[in-house]
Amino acid sequence: MKIFSRLIANLRKLPGVGPKQAERFSLYVLKASGSEVNELIESINEIRDNTVSCRKCFNYSLKELCHICSDSQRNGAVICVVENAQDLEAIEKTGFYKGLYHVLGGYISPVEGVERGHIRLKELVERVKDGSVEEVIIATNPSAEGETTAIYVHNGIKEFVPKISRIAFGIPLGGDINYMDELTITHSLEGRRKI
């Protein structure tokens, strides 16, 4: 069936969804009641229509400022720099980190044609320029691209921030933060090192 194959092909575009899983999802949609399918469609449309980028940290948000940036209990003198919102959520799940974030929106990879101007480094510099930030924790993934990005971030902000640290051991080289458990991420944050 062509329409079934089309659904499988579209579901395979989701991160981490292989051919068998896409087929199982498609069968679920086929067998589900009309109200269940409509609820799924409505929730997808609702999140697409109502989600914006936080004007301060670039996390996903339903308002101009995300729930983290608008929380007066957070430590505004510490900013954790992450590649994407999934990494931010992984760190938040630990319950350990109580500062603010900055979502770069990717990583630098000259091989892939992703240069310094493709990430939100300029916006981070604007945030730290006034001297109110005491520490920036660079929590890019421990991959070649993540390390390259960490160096660019460090070089871009070092004249404005007294302490710049990098997440420490616990995250394996080549691993993705959003796939790590809370304990591993907590140890990485606790053992961060100055760059």
Backbone as a chain_set.jsonl record, in Angstrom:
{"seq": "MKIFSRLIANLRKLPGVGPKQAERFSLYVLKASGSEVNELIESINEIRDNTVSCRKCFNYSLKELCHICSDSQRNGAVICVVENAQDLEAIEKTGFYKGLYHVLGGYISPVEGVERGHIRLKELVERVKDGSVEEVIIATNPSAEGETTAIYVHNGIKEFVPKISRIAFGIPLGGDINYMDELTITHSLEGRRKI", "coords": {"N": [[0.834, -1.175, 0.0], [0.674, 2.098, -0.974], [0.168, 4.457, 0.544], [0.595, 3.582, 3.132], [3.314, 2.93, 3.028], [4.288, 5.466, 2.596], [3.665, 6.734, 5.038], [5.33, 5.231, 6.764], [7.84, 5.943, 5.694], [7.853, 8.688, 6.328], [7.743, 8.591, 9.148], [10.185, 7.422, 9.66], [11.901, 9.518, 9.442], [12.029, 10.669, 11.879], [14.19, 11.194, 14.692], [16.175, 8.448, 15.658], [14.35, 6.502, 14.928], [13.952, 3.525, 13.419], [13.473, 1.277, 10.557], [11.77, -0.929, 11.365], [10.6, 0.003, 13.736], [9.272, 2.27, 12.75], [7.44, 0.996, 11.146], [5.915, -0.346, 13.123], [4.856, 1.887, 14.491], [3.305, 2.91, 12.407], [1.437, 0.852, 12.045], [0.161, 1.053, 14.5], [-1.077, 3.576, 14.235], [-2.806, 2.949, 12.164], [-4.521, 1.097, 13.408], [-5.515, 2.51, 15.551], [-8.096, 4.421, 17.212], [-10.233, 6.892, 15.667], [-10.382, 9.191, 17.28], [-8.066, 8.99, 18.827], [-6.052, 9.257, 16.893], [-6.687, 11.8, 15.906], [-6.19, 13.301, 18.228], [-3.402, 12.979, 18.45], [-2.584, 14.262, 16.07], [-3.579, 16.845, 16.572], [-2.062, 17.535, 18.862], [0.502, 17.606, 17.796], [0.225, 19.676, 15.903], [-0.456, 21.753, 17.674], [1.871, 22.101, 19.247], [3.664, 22.84, 17.265], [2.516, 25.236, 16.354], [2.493, 26.916, 18.59], [4.95, 27.054, 19.858], [7.868, 28.879, 20.513], [11.107, 30.425, 20.178], [13.025, 31.076, 23.0], [13.803, 34.39, 23.811], [16.089, 34.988, 25.189], [17.749, 32.693, 25.92], [17.323, 30.873, 23.878], [16.05, 28.453, 24.108], [13.281, 26.162, 23.642], [10.027, 27.515, 23.932], [6.851, 28.611, 25.293], [6.311, 31.162, 25.685], [7.683, 34.551, 25.523], [9.97, 34.551, 27.153], [11.542, 31.625, 28.326], [10.595, 29.021, 30.719], [12.782, 28.645, 32.373], [14.528, 30.88, 32.101], [12.802, 32.812, 33.069], [12.572, 32.212, 35.715], [13.078, 33.349, 38.842], [14.526, 32.171, 40.832], [16.707, 30.951, 39.77], [20.278, 30.844, 39.24], [21.63, 33.557, 37.926], [24.227, 34.237, 37.389], [25.65, 32.209, 36.335], [26.069, 30.45, 33.37], [25.173, 27.777, 31.364], [26.332, 26.388, 28.483], [24.935, 24.813, 25.757], [24.562, 22.523, 22.98], [22.019, 21.995, 21.859], [18.407, 22.044, 22.488], [17.624, 19.561, 23.478], [19.86, 18.659, 24.861], [19.898, 20.522, 26.912], [17.519, 19.808, 28.26], [18.255, 17.253, 29.119], [20.244, 17.854, 30.998], [18.719, 19.359, 32.787], [17.055, 17.374, 33.845], [18.624, 16.178, 35.758], [18.434, 17.711, 38.025], [20.422, 18.956, 39.354], [21.835, 21.209, 38.368], [21.478, 24.71, 38.653], [21.631, 27.105, 37.331], [21.484, 29.363, 34.473], [20.915, 28.921, 30.901], [22.374, 28.634, 27.591], [21.516, 28.088, 24.371], [23.158, 26.935, 21.666], [22.325, 26.051, 19.18], [23.409, 24.134, 17.575], [26.535, 22.807, 16.332], [30.006, 23.477, 15.56], [31.361, 22.532, 12.51], [33.591, 22.369, 10.248], [34.013, 20.494, 8.209], [31.448, 19.695, 7.526], [30.54, 22.042, 6.613], [29.579, 23.794, 8.48], [30.001, 26.674, 9.989], [31.436, 29.117, 12.296], [29.614, 31.268, 12.328], [27.173, 30.025, 12.132], [26.244, 29.161, 14.548], [24.932, 30.294, 17.752], [26.911, 32.13, 18.86], [27.578, 34.843, 18.853], [25.338, 35.943, 20.112], [25.671, 34.866, 22.652], [28.015, 36.155, 23.457], [27.013, 38.76, 23.632], [25.365, 38.415, 25.865], [27.179, 38.009, 27.956], [28.877, 40.15, 27.99], [28.534, 42.387, 29.698], [29.685, 41.766, 32.126], [28.328, 40.573, 34.24], [28.101, 37.86, 34.399], [29.565, 35.211, 36.055], [30.54, 32.67, 35.62], [30.879, 30.448, 32.879], [29.749, 27.426, 31.781], [30.797, 25.117, 29.557], [29.035, 22.882, 27.808], [29.123, 21.261, 25.526], [28.875, 18.441, 23.312], [31.101, 15.63, 23.833], [32.644, 15.236, 21.36], [34.464, 15.388, 18.245], [33.429, 17.616, 16.874], [32.058, 18.856, 18.965], [34.179, 19.502, 20.674], [35.619, 21.264, 19.051], [33.722, 23.289, 18.838], [33.57, 24.034, 21.539], [36.092, 25.194, 21.904], [35.908, 27.422, 20.182], [33.791, 28.79, 21.457], [34.954, 29.296, 23.968], [37.148, 30.949, 23.192], [35.716, 33.086, 22.174], [34.459, 34.276, 24.359], [36.255, 34.619, 26.458], [37.456, 37.039, 27.323], [35.48, 38.307, 28.719], [34.41, 36.782, 30.777], [35.185, 35.603, 33.99], [35.521, 32.899, 34.807], [35.662, 30.024, 32.964], [34.463, 26.917, 32.282], [34.543, 23.416, 31.435], [32.422, 20.657, 30.817], [33.059, 17.648, 32.599], [34.671, 14.407, 32.913], [32.794, 11.399, 32.48], [30.849, 11.659, 30.598], [31.08, 9.82, 27.76], [33.623, 9.935, 25.209], [32.57, 10.943, 22.072], [29.96, 10.506, 22.686], [26.451, 11.431, 23.124], [24.925, 14.003, 24.911], [22.15, 14.071, 25.41], [21.448, 11.389, 25.537], [22.455, 10.367, 27.84], [22.363, 9.167, 31.257], [20.949, 10.594, 34.294], [22.726, 10.533, 36.516], [25.288, 10.259, 35.364], [25.445, 12.679, 33.951], [25.269, 14.467, 36.107], [27.689, 13.886, 37.479], [29.455, 14.73, 35.505], [28.963, 17.478, 35.435], [29.654, 18.181, 38.079], [32.367, 17.586, 38.091], [33.5, 19.393, 36.341], [35.978, 21.239, 34.466], [38.312, 23.939, 34.426], [38.938, 25.868, 31.523]], "CA": [[0.0, 0.0, 0.0], [1.516, 3.285, -1.144], [-0.015, 5.417, 1.64], [1.235, 2.979, 4.3], [4.757, 3.115, 2.812], [4.562, 6.903, 2.772], [3.667, 6.984, 6.476], [6.565, 4.63, 7.298], [8.962, 6.791, 5.26], [7.818, 9.927, 7.108], [8.086, 8.281, 10.538], [11.625, 7.121, 9.723], [12.63, 10.787, 9.517], [12.177, 11.017, 13.292], [15.468, 10.718, 15.224], [16.194, 7.178, 16.368], [13.304, 5.59, 14.461], [14.394, 2.665, 12.329], [12.408, 0.763, 9.703], [10.817, -1.767, 12.11], [9.857, 0.856, 14.658], [8.378, 3.082, 11.917], [6.349, 0.103, 10.739], [5.065, -0.539, 14.303], [4.11, 3.133, 14.687], [2.308, 3.004, 11.333], [0.376, -0.095, 12.372], [-0.586, 1.64, 15.616], [-1.931, 4.63, 13.677], [-3.826, 2.273, 11.368], [-5.465, 0.418, 14.298], [-6.011, 3.443, 16.577], [-9.402, 5.037, 16.947], [-10.172, 8.218, 15.04], [-10.126, 10.217, 18.303], [-6.648, 8.902, 19.209], [-5.272, 9.824, 15.791], [-6.932, 13.243, 15.905], [-5.476, 13.862, 19.389], [-1.995, 13.019, 18.064], [-2.438, 15.315, 15.066], [-3.795, 18.134, 17.245], [-0.935, 17.856, 19.746], [1.623, 17.979, 16.924], [-0.067, 21.015, 15.384], [-0.421, 22.716, 18.771], [3.254, 22.411, 19.627], [4.274, 23.562, 16.139], [1.926, 26.567, 16.237], [2.624, 27.726, 19.801], [6.298, 27.051, 20.41], [8.79, 29.892, 19.99], [12.45, 30.379, 20.741], [13.22, 32.048, 24.077], [14.623, 35.497, 23.296], [17.314, 35.102, 25.975], [18.623, 31.516, 25.863], [16.993, 30.15, 22.651], [15.356, 27.202, 24.401], [11.896, 26.186, 23.193], [9.195, 28.159, 24.937], [5.502, 29.016, 24.896], [6.283, 32.612, 25.91], [8.888, 35.255, 25.084], [11.038, 33.976, 27.974], [11.224, 30.255, 28.728], [10.36, 28.832, 32.147], [14.058, 28.709, 33.101], [14.977, 32.28, 32.116], [11.874, 33.633, 33.847], [12.589, 31.732, 37.095], [13.936, 34.228, 39.655], [15.317, 31.335, 41.747], [17.896, 30.439, 39.071], [21.496, 31.635, 39.409], [21.902, 34.259, 36.671], [25.664, 34.485, 37.232], [26.233, 31.014, 35.715], [25.391, 30.044, 32.138], [25.604, 26.507, 30.787], [26.199, 26.453, 27.027], [24.647, 23.505, 25.173], [24.381, 22.532, 21.53], [20.605, 22.012, 21.478], [17.437, 22.003, 23.585], [17.604, 18.222, 24.054], [20.94, 18.609, 25.843], [19.407, 21.323, 28.035], [16.553, 18.99, 28.991], [18.985, 16.165, 29.781], [20.894, 18.435, 32.183], [17.646, 19.732, 33.715], [16.532, 16.17, 34.498], [19.462, 15.807, 36.906], [18.04, 18.498, 39.184], [21.656, 19.432, 39.985], [22.242, 22.522, 37.87], [20.48, 25.73, 38.988], [21.914, 28.347, 36.622], [20.781, 29.604, 33.211], [21.443, 28.204, 29.743], [22.451, 29.272, 26.276], [21.43, 27.047, 23.351], [23.9, 27.369, 20.472], [21.602, 25.687, 17.964], [24.234, 23.245, 16.765], [27.965, 22.752, 16.608], [30.855, 23.886, 14.44], [31.95, 21.416, 11.779], [34.04, 22.833, 8.927], [33.857, 19.41, 7.241], [30.049, 19.714, 7.102], [30.222, 23.395, 6.165], [28.958, 24.54, 9.576], [31.025, 27.587, 10.491], [31.186, 29.859, 13.535], [28.431, 32.108, 12.173], [25.96, 29.215, 12.125], [25.796, 28.936, 15.923], [24.593, 31.545, 18.44], [28.036, 32.604, 19.663], [27.437, 36.298, 18.957], [24.308, 36.196, 21.123], [26.273, 34.554, 23.951], [28.929, 37.261, 23.766], [26.163, 39.875, 24.082], [24.86, 38.113, 27.206], [28.223, 38.02, 28.984], [29.7, 41.358, 27.823], [28.402, 43.372, 30.78], [30.454, 41.339, 33.295], [27.49, 40.031, 35.31], [28.219, 36.398, 34.415], [30.79, 34.808, 36.747], [31.042, 31.407, 35.071], [30.215, 29.796, 31.76], [30.054, 26.002, 31.679], [30.616, 24.679, 28.172], [28.532, 21.513, 27.856], [28.959, 20.689, 24.193], [29.142, 17.004, 23.325], [32.52, 15.278, 23.766], [32.973, 14.721, 20.032], [35.378, 16.312, 17.566], [32.686, 18.849, 16.623], [31.804, 19.477, 20.26], [35.437, 20.074, 21.164], [35.887, 22.436, 18.204], [32.768, 24.314, 19.26], [33.983, 24.488, 22.872], [37.244, 26.088, 21.724], [35.395, 28.675, 19.623], [33.039, 29.477, 22.503], [35.943, 29.788, 24.938], [37.877, 32.084, 22.611], [34.797, 34.196, 21.949], [33.973, 34.909, 25.599], [37.261, 34.606, 27.528], [37.778, 38.368, 27.849], [34.333, 38.837, 29.457], [33.972, 35.879, 31.854], [36.341, 35.214, 34.793], [35.693, 31.444, 34.902], [35.063, 29.233, 31.893], [34.741, 25.514, 32.546], [34.067, 22.431, 30.454], [31.95, 19.481, 31.53], [34.172, 16.728, 32.829], [34.53, 12.989, 32.622], [31.488, 10.82, 32.755], [30.259, 11.569, 29.264], [32.122, 9.199, 26.941], [34.008, 10.611, 23.973], [31.71, 10.538, 20.968], [28.595, 10.318, 23.173], [25.527, 12.561, 23.073], [24.429, 14.325, 26.243], [20.73, 13.761, 25.578], [21.271, 9.958, 25.736], [23.088, 9.994, 29.104], [21.511, 9.146, 32.436], [21.089, 11.764, 35.168], [23.912, 10.401, 37.365], [26.453, 10.554, 34.528], [25.449, 14.121, 33.689], [25.587, 15.128, 37.38], [29.139, 13.756, 37.694], [30.137, 15.571, 34.522], [28.844, 18.873, 35.877], [30.423, 18.35, 39.325], [33.797, 17.481, 37.809], [33.906, 20.254, 35.226], [37.321, 21.79, 34.622], [38.542, 25.246, 33.814], [39.611, 25.783, 30.214]], "C": [[0.886, 1.249, 0.0], [1.394, 4.258, 0.037], [0.619, 4.898, 2.929], [2.754, 3.162, 4.217], [5.161, 4.572, 3.015], [4.619, 7.267, 4.263], [4.933, 6.436, 7.118], [7.763, 5.508, 6.948], [9.014, 8.09, 6.057], [8.181, 9.694, 8.57], [9.573, 7.968, 10.705], [12.47, 8.381, 9.792], [12.822, 11.235, 10.96], [13.489, 10.457, 13.82], [15.308, 9.401, 15.972], [15.143, 6.178, 15.935], [13.814, 4.83, 13.238], [13.211, 2.111, 11.55], [11.347, -0.053, 10.464], [9.961, -0.93, 13.054], [8.867, 1.739, 13.891], [7.179, 2.249, 11.457], [5.385, -0.137, 11.904], [4.229, 0.707, 14.588], [2.995, 3.26, 13.652], [1.135, 2.062, 11.584], [-0.477, 0.415, 13.531], [-1.575, 2.694, 15.102], [-3.086, 4.01, 12.894], [-4.921, 1.659, 12.247], [-6.114, 1.366, 15.316], [-7.369, 4.007, 16.184], [-9.191, 6.413, 16.311], [-9.854, 9.305, 16.049], [-8.662, 10.195, 18.758], [-5.757, 9.537, 18.139], [-5.457, 11.332, 15.737], [-6.218, 13.938, 17.057], [-3.985, 13.982, 19.083], [-1.74, 14.154, 17.074], [-2.575, 16.695, 15.702], [-2.618, 18.514, 18.135], [0.308, 18.245, 18.942], [1.413, 19.393, 16.388], [0.03, 22.078, 16.473], [1.004, 23.093, 19.154], [3.964, 23.179, 18.51], [3.791, 25.007, 16.067], [2.23, 27.48, 17.419], [4.023, 27.806, 20.393], [7.159, 28.093, 19.707], [10.168, 29.673, 20.62], [12.559, 31.462, 21.815], [14.166, 33.139, 23.592], [15.953, 35.632, 24.03], [18.258, 33.908, 25.758], [18.423, 30.654, 24.617], [16.498, 28.727, 22.882], [13.957, 27.29, 23.789], [11.029, 26.748, 24.306], [7.801, 28.44, 24.385], [5.336, 30.521, 25.049], [7.587, 33.222, 25.418], [10.127, 34.772, 25.84], [10.625, 32.573, 28.404], [11.06, 30.167, 30.244], [11.639, 28.909, 32.972], [14.526, 30.16, 33.214], [14.067, 33.17, 32.956], [11.804, 33.219, 35.322], [13.581, 32.558, 37.915], [14.807, 33.449, 40.639], [16.6, 30.805, 41.083], [19.064, 31.392, 39.273], [21.875, 32.261, 38.06], [23.366, 34.55, 36.425], [26.378, 33.308, 36.584], [25.394, 30.644, 34.502], [26.015, 28.749, 31.643], [25.308, 26.55, 29.292], [26.035, 25.035, 26.482], [24.444, 23.645, 23.665], [22.92, 22.687, 21.141], [19.708, 21.875, 22.706], [17.346, 20.619, 24.222], [18.687, 18.079, 25.111], [20.554, 19.39, 27.095], [18.456, 20.484, 28.89], [17.236, 17.849, 29.728], [19.664, 16.674, 31.053], [19.841, 18.808, 33.227], [17.108, 18.531, 34.485], [17.357, 15.772, 35.719], [19.016, 16.519, 38.171], [19.231, 19.132, 39.884], [21.974, 20.877, 39.621], [21.133, 23.544, 38.085], [20.754, 27.081, 38.323], [21.046, 28.498, 35.382], [21.468, 28.836, 32.086], [21.625, 29.138, 28.559], [22.506, 28.137, 25.258], [22.07, 27.567, 22.069], [23.146, 27.081, 19.175], [22.415, 24.817, 17.034], [25.678, 23.264, 17.215], [28.727, 23.173, 15.363], [31.475, 22.644, 13.815], [32.346, 21.897, 10.392], [33.874, 21.774, 7.835], [32.44, 19.395, 6.667], [29.62, 21.099, 6.619], [29.529, 24.234, 7.221], [30.042, 25.384, 10.238], [30.559, 28.304, 11.751], [29.901, 30.691, 13.472], [27.113, 31.354, 12.193], [25.444, 28.889, 13.528], [25.595, 30.291, 16.603], [25.707, 32.001, 19.387], [27.941, 34.114, 19.875], [26.436, 36.674, 20.047], [24.829, 35.896, 22.532], [27.221, 35.666, 24.38], [28.13, 38.462, 24.274], [25.67, 39.666, 25.51], [25.924, 38.281, 28.286], [29.051, 39.303, 28.989], [29.673, 42.31, 29.01], [29.117, 42.966, 32.066], [29.632, 40.74, 34.418], [27.564, 38.503, 35.416], [29.58, 36.019, 34.992], [31.398, 33.526, 36.182], [30.2, 30.977, 33.884], [30.7, 28.358, 31.737], [29.779, 25.588, 30.239], [30.265, 23.195, 28.195], [28.209, 20.997, 26.459], [29.343, 19.215, 24.267], [30.642, 16.718, 23.195], [32.864, 14.555, 22.465], [33.951, 15.709, 19.404], [34.694, 17.648, 17.313], [32.41, 19.604, 17.916], [33.032, 20.145, 20.839], [35.812, 21.328, 20.365], [34.99, 23.593, 18.618], [33.151, 24.889, 20.608], [35.149, 25.471, 22.782], [36.786, 27.439, 21.178], [34.628, 29.483, 20.669], [33.993, 30.08, 23.522], [36.66, 31.028, 24.411], [36.995, 33.312, 22.424], [34.4, 34.953, 23.206], [35.036, 35.111, 26.671], [37.601, 35.98, 28.093], [36.655, 38.954, 28.706], [33.951, 38.03, 30.694], [35.192, 35.414, 32.65], [36.585, 33.706, 34.86], [34.937, 30.767, 33.768], [35.454, 27.791, 32.151], [34.108, 24.643, 31.468], [33.538, 21.242, 31.233], [33.043, 18.426, 31.536], [33.834, 15.3, 32.42], [33.18, 12.473, 33.077], [30.733, 10.671, 31.452], [31.334, 10.959, 28.363], [32.393, 9.987, 25.662], [33.168, 10.053, 22.827], [30.262, 10.331, 21.373], [27.761, 11.577, 23.018], [24.929, 12.77, 24.453], [22.983, 13.878, 26.416], [20.446, 12.264, 25.711], [21.864, 9.473, 27.056], [22.075, 9.979, 30.245], [21.851, 10.325, 33.357], [22.361, 11.714, 36.018], [25.187, 10.74, 36.593], [26.565, 12.05, 34.268], [25.802, 14.893, 34.954], [27.083, 15.073, 37.657], [29.931, 14.628, 36.724], [30.096, 17.036, 34.924], [29.678, 19.127, 37.131], [31.927, 18.388, 39.047], [34.269, 18.362, 36.673], [35.277, 20.871, 35.524], [37.432, 23.135, 33.925], [39.291, 25.059, 32.504], [40.743, 26.798, 30.184]], "O": [[1.738, 1.421, 0.872], [2.394, 4.82, 0.482], [1.124, 5.684, 3.73], [3.399, 3.506, 5.207], [6.236, 4.867, 3.537], [5.501, 8.008, 4.696], [5.55, 7.117, 7.937], [8.603, 5.786, 7.804], [10.096, 8.547, 6.425], [8.864, 10.524, 9.171], [10.15, 8.219, 11.763], [13.642, 8.317, 10.164], [13.673, 12.078, 11.242], [13.875, 9.352, 13.44], [14.42, 9.256, 16.812], [15.049, 5.1, 16.522], [14.069, 5.407, 12.181], [12.065, 2.442, 11.852], [10.151, 0.122, 10.227], [8.75, -1.13, 13.155], [7.738, 1.932, 14.343], [6.053, 2.742, 11.391], [4.17, -0.135, 11.706], [3.04, 0.607, 14.89], [1.879, 3.666, 13.977], [-0.019, 2.426, 11.363], [-1.694, 0.229, 13.54], [-2.747, 2.704, 15.48], [-4.216, 4.496, 12.958], [-6.099, 1.689, 11.891], [-7.16, 1.042, 15.879], [-7.736, 4.063, 15.01], [-8.117, 7.007, 16.409], [-9.135, 10.251, 15.727], [-8.082, 11.243, 19.041], [-4.819, 10.268, 18.457], [-4.489, 12.068, 15.543], [-5.697, 15.04, 16.888], [-3.368, 14.99, 19.426], [-0.786, 14.917, 17.23], [-1.794, 17.601, 15.414], [-2.214, 19.677, 18.168], [1.076, 19.112, 19.361], [2.331, 20.212, 16.42], [0.536, 23.174, 16.232], [1.307, 24.268, 19.36], [4.772, 24.067, 18.781], [4.572, 25.906, 15.754], [2.224, 28.702, 17.266], [4.249, 28.558, 21.34], [7.179, 28.181, 18.479], [10.337, 28.821, 21.493], [12.227, 32.622, 21.572], [15.217, 32.842, 23.023], [16.854, 36.317, 23.548], [19.434, 34.098, 25.447], [19.255, 29.796, 24.322], [16.521, 27.897, 21.973], [13.499, 28.382, 23.455], [11.271, 26.486, 25.485], [7.598, 28.499, 23.172], [4.342, 31.091, 24.599], [8.483, 32.515, 24.957], [11.196, 34.604, 25.253], [9.48, 32.359, 28.802], [11.35, 31.122, 30.964], [11.58, 29.211, 34.164], [14.88, 30.616, 34.301], [14.52, 34.179, 33.497], [11.053, 33.815, 36.093], [14.79, 32.472, 37.7], [15.734, 34.014, 41.22], [17.476, 30.272, 41.765], [18.873, 32.594, 39.455], [22.377, 31.577, 37.169], [23.721, 35.06, 35.362], [27.575, 33.386, 36.308], [24.171, 30.536, 34.587], [27.235, 28.641, 31.519], [24.159, 26.73, 28.888], [26.877, 24.167, 26.712], [24.19, 24.735, 23.151], [22.601, 23.421, 20.205], [20.181, 21.623, 23.814], [17.02, 20.516, 25.405], [18.465, 17.451, 26.145], [20.851, 18.965, 28.211], [18.583, 20.459, 30.114], [16.842, 17.509, 30.844], [19.654, 15.989, 32.076], [20.051, 18.594, 34.421], [16.744, 18.659, 35.655], [16.849, 15.102, 36.618], [19.196, 15.998, 39.272], [19.06, 19.784, 40.914], [22.342, 21.672, 40.485], [19.978, 23.288, 37.743], [20.17, 28.091, 38.713], [20.008, 27.85, 35.253], [22.485, 28.178, 32.306], [21.112, 30.256, 28.526], [23.428, 27.322, 25.277], [21.583, 28.521, 21.463], [23.315, 27.793, 18.186], [22.146, 24.764, 15.834], [25.999, 23.68, 18.329], [28.178, 23.222, 14.263], [32.046, 21.806, 14.514], [31.542, 21.844, 9.462], [33.625, 22.107, 6.676], [32.244, 19.121, 5.483], [28.46, 21.299, 6.258], [28.951, 25.274, 6.905], [30.893, 24.864, 10.959], [29.432, 28.117, 12.21], [29.185, 30.8, 14.467], [26.048, 31.967, 12.263], [24.327, 28.393, 13.676], [26.037, 31.318, 16.088], [25.467, 32.229, 20.572], [28.203, 34.601, 20.975], [26.664, 37.611, 20.812], [24.476, 36.585, 23.489], [27.223, 36.069, 25.543], [28.531, 39.108, 25.242], [25.568, 40.621, 26.28], [25.603, 38.655, 29.414], [29.847, 39.517, 29.903], [30.672, 42.968, 29.302], [29.153, 43.751, 33.014], [30.189, 40.422, 35.469], [27.135, 37.928, 36.416], [30.619, 36.447, 34.489], [32.609, 33.318, 36.253], [28.977, 31.121, 33.88], [31.901, 28.095, 31.68], [28.65, 25.7, 29.761], [31.092, 22.356, 28.555], [27.167, 20.38, 26.233], [30.054, 18.796, 25.181], [31.367, 17.461, 22.533], [33.315, 13.41, 22.475], [34.231, 16.757, 19.985], [35.299, 18.701, 17.512], [32.513, 20.83, 17.966], [32.945, 21.223, 21.427], [36.265, 22.323, 20.931], [35.441, 24.732, 18.734], [33.069, 26.1, 20.81], [35.183, 26.466, 23.505], [37.225, 28.484, 21.658], [34.786, 30.7, 20.764], [33.855, 31.245, 23.894], [36.763, 32.037, 25.11], [37.472, 34.445, 22.506], [34.047, 36.131, 23.14], [34.75, 35.718, 27.703], [38.002, 36.072, 29.253], [36.847, 39.984, 29.352], [33.245, 38.534, 31.567], [36.138, 34.885, 32.067], [37.734, 33.275, 34.958], [33.723, 30.923, 33.633], [36.64, 27.471, 32.231], [33.254, 25.087, 30.701], [34.149, 20.848, 32.227], [33.841, 18.325, 30.605], [32.871, 15.032, 31.701], [32.526, 13.05, 33.946], [30.053, 9.668, 31.23], [32.408, 11.544, 28.222], [31.496, 10.622, 25.108], [33.074, 8.84, 22.644], [29.418, 10.019, 20.532], [28.299, 12.664, 22.805], [24.477, 11.819, 25.091], [22.626, 13.356, 27.472], [19.303, 11.892, 25.975], [21.783, 8.284, 27.363], [21.065, 10.682, 30.208], [22.895, 10.963, 33.216], [23.007, 12.742, 36.221], [26.065, 11.429, 37.112], [27.652, 12.621, 34.354], [26.551, 15.868, 34.892], [27.686, 16.081, 38.025], [30.96, 15.196, 37.09], [31.084, 17.754, 34.77], [30.335, 20.162, 37.242], [32.666, 19.132, 39.691], [35.327, 18.112, 36.095], [35.676, 21.005, 36.681], [36.726, 23.415, 32.956], [40.167, 24.201, 32.39], [41.449, 26.906, 29.181]]}, "num_chains": 1, "name": "protein.A"}
